Each structure stands twice: as C-alpha cells, then as structure tokens.
Amino acid sequence: MLNYPIRFEPILKEKIWGGNKLKQILHKPSTSENTGESWEISGVKGDISVVENGPLKGQSLNDLLERYKERLLGKRNFKKFGEEFPLLIKFIDAKTELSVQLHPHDSIARERHNSFGKTEMWYIMQADEGAEINVGFKKSISEAEYLEHLNSGRITELLNFEKVQKGDSFFINTGKVHAIGAGVLLAEIQQTSDITYRIYDWDRVDSEGNSRELHTDLALDAIDFERKEDFKMEYSREENSSTNIANCEYFTTNFLPVKGSITKDYSDLDSFVIFMCVSGEAEISIEGNSEKVFQGQTLLIPAENSEVKITANGAELLEVYVS
C-alpha cells in the first residue's frame, strides 16, 4: 500500500500579502488574486493534508501515521515524533512584503504554545527584478537599541536586506528576524509549527482598516540580536547528483537536478523522503508505480521504500528528509 509516491491535496492560504503566482506559475487550483501559501504536506492541527492519488486517496496524513507508523516515518523518526509529522512543506508567493517576524525555538514554543519551534529554509524559485528579502540585522545590536528603533517606527533601519534570484537558498534559524520581500516565489521547508511572532507589518491595514496583531512582548526574549553570517547557503549544481543545501537536526535538504534516468538507493536512510519540484517535470517511480511531478508539486516517499527511480528531461528537485 505504501509502495508508490504519495501526493497530497494542496491547502491554499489567502494572505493580505499574497498574489497570483501560485495559480499562474505553479497552477494551483486557486480562484483568488491573494493566495499567499500552498501547504503541500501538513500535520498542523486544523490543516491536515489529505492524499490526492493512488490506493490511499482520501485518507489524511494522520490516518497514514496512525496506521503505518515507522513504515511511513522511519524507525528513529517514529520513536522521536510518534504520530506527528515533523515537517511542514510549502510554496509561498509574496506579492507584497510579509511582516518582519521571527519564530521561537523549541523550548519557548513548547512552554508557551505546546508546539515545536520553527527552524526553516527557503529556496527561491522565481524573483521579480530587484526583489529582496530581509534576513537578520545589519549588525549586532542591543535590546535597548532594538526597542528604541521599534517604538519610533524605525526598525527597518536595522534590518539586513539581500537581493535574490532563482536558485538562491537561505537558512532561517529560530530567533532570526526575517521577511520575504515583494515579488518572491519560493519553496519553504520547516518544522511542523505555525508559531510566528510579528514585530512590524509595514503599517498596513486590511480592507476593513484593521492592522494585524503584533507580538512585541512575546518576541522580545526570542530574538537573536547578534549579526551572524549563517543564512546564505552555497551549494553546487551537479547533474544527476544530490548536493546538500541545508543540514540541521530538523531536516536535510539537497538539490537534485535530473536529466535522463537515475536510481536513488535509500536503503541506509531511516526516513521518508520528500521531493519538491522547483523546475521542469519528472517521473518518480517505486516498484514500477510511478507519478509525474511538475514544477510546484510535491511527492512523499514512505520510509519503507529503499529504491526510487527518477526520470526527467531536465528537472530540478529538492530532496528532503529527516535523519
């Protein structure tokens, strides 16, 4: 039953900053002009993914976890996470800037929200000319300096902005202030958590004139005030080879460009594998059971499968697992 690549129905999220690239570029089934996120695989309460294809169609991710346990997650992952899927996988379209925000680490998130923390990474799929992101501060600052700028409406003077283009990748540690800028389409891999502390929202209001909630007090002891050069990820792009982009205790993400046909041997990997197609299209096959994956689509390979065949005429995949 688990010997095929599993696709889930996308969970689309309307956002004040969202646009139409998820619909126009990634062909998501949206009827809105303000779709900000497509949750591809989610175990977040209230937003549990549902299988879209194959023998398991119609079953939820939680159904699969309850029934298949380590066969789906891997033995070590099941021992650590139980029947909770450890990652949240998204595509994000920012028509305008997201709020300046940060995420708490595990201990704060557990104490305050009974949740995992939220370490995450971004892979830039498309960016309009001149598009940029905020990641971290320009320099190390004190709490007093931060509060002075925040309370006087000058917080952006402290922020580090980076221009981005297709293929750029960024790692966002917990505590690091960040914001996806206008005109950016990206893939996001993160811990299963929806805990975000907003500290600045560009003074915008919704259609009814209301500002979104800020979390100034909650954020204060969760912010990393130090400038760290730990966010821009460098990696090679060797055809038909997995090259590491990011590796942390929560997830590993590799870049895998495929041209022709390759076979991946996962017999030594005690984890599920997720393929996010960030360019082109590919056919992914387990024991002769195959699924096509196009740009903006995601497939889950259950942990019990040791061999996966990938065929493509020039596709770029993100290969994600927890080990």
Secondary structure as GFF3:
##gff-version 3
##sequence-region A 1 323
A	DSSP	beta_strand	11	19	.	.	.	ID=ss1
A	DSSP	alpha_helix	21	24	.	.	.	ID=ss2
A	DSSP	beta_strand	35	41	.	.	.	ID=ss3
A	DSSP	beta_strand	43	44	.	.	.	ID=ss4
A	DSSP	beta_strand	47	48	.	.	.	ID=ss5
A	DSSP	alpha_helix	61	68	.	.	.	ID=ss6
A	DSSP	alpha_helix	70	73	.	.	.	ID=ss7
A	DSSP	alpha_helix	75	81	.	.	.	ID=ss8
A	DSSP	beta_strand	87	94	.	.	.	ID=ss9
A	DSSP	beta_strand	100	102	.	.	.	ID=ss10
A	DSSP	alpha_helix	106	113	.	.	.	ID=ss11
A	DSSP	beta_strand	120	127	.	.	.	ID=ss12
A	DSSP	beta_strand	132	137	.	.	.	ID=ss13
A	DSSP	alpha_helix	143	151	.	.	.	ID=ss14
A	DSSP	three_ten_helix	155	158	.	.	.	ID=ss15
A	DSSP	beta_strand	159	163	.	.	.	ID=ss16
A	DSSP	beta_strand	169	172	.	.	.	ID=ss17
A	DSSP	beta_strand	178	180	.	.	.	ID=ss18
A	DSSP	beta_strand	184	191	.	.	.	ID=ss19
A	DSSP	beta_strand	197	200	.	.	.	ID=ss20
A	DSSP	alpha_helix	216	220	.	.	.	ID=ss21
A	DSSP	beta_strand	243	247	.	.	.	ID=ss22
A	DSSP	beta_strand	252	265	.	.	.	ID=ss23
A	DSSP	beta_strand	273	279	.	.	.	ID=ss24
A	DSSP	beta_strand	281	286	.	.	.	ID=ss25
A	DSSP	beta_strand	289	294	.	.	.	ID=ss26
A	DSSP	beta_strand	298	301	.	.	.	ID=ss27
A	DSSP	beta_strand	307	321	.	.	.	ID=ss28
###
